[in-house]
Amino acid sequence: MEIIAGAAIGFVIFHAVAHVSWKYFESPILRSRRGLTTFFLHYLPETRPQGEPRTELK
């Protein structure tokens, strides 16, 4: 019974830490990357040779 209770508490703690990590670290980084990608693709001059396909980050 103690093992099950410990596993359940560990799962709850793990889930809470994962949620906080996503909300305050990972999601803002991904949102800012999207904005930087748009900036680089639209406002900076082309540096690739003509005829080479554009690779865009998504």
N, C-alpha and C positions, 0 to 999 in steps of 0.2 A: 504494500500500500504506500509506503514511503517513497518508493521509486516512482510510482505513478504520479504522486503529488509533486515530487521534485521535477519530473519531466514536464508536467503541466505548468508549473511556475516558470521553468526555463523557457518554455514555448511562449508564454505571455510576455516575458521580458524580451526575448528575441524579437517578437512581433512589434513591440513598442519601440525598440531601438531602430528597427528597420523603417518604421513609419516616420520617426523623427529624422532619420538620415535622409529619406526621400524628400520630405517636406522642406527641410532647411538647407540641404547640401546639393543633392543630385538634381532635383527639379530646377532650381535657379541656374545651375551650371548649364543644363541642357537648353533652357530658354535663352540664355545669353549667347550660347553657341549658335543658335538659329539666327539671331540678329547679326552676329559677326559674319556668318556665312553669306547672308543677304548683302551685307556691306561689301565684302570682298568680291562677290560675283557681279555686283551692279555698279559700284562706284570706282573701283580700281581699274586701270587700263589692262587690256589683255596682254599677257606675257607668253602665251602659248603660240607655237607656230601655226600658221594657217593650215587647215585640213586635218588637224588633230582634234578629236572629239573632246568636248568639255565634260569634265567629271565634276558633278555637284555633290556636296555633302548633304545628306538628308537626316 
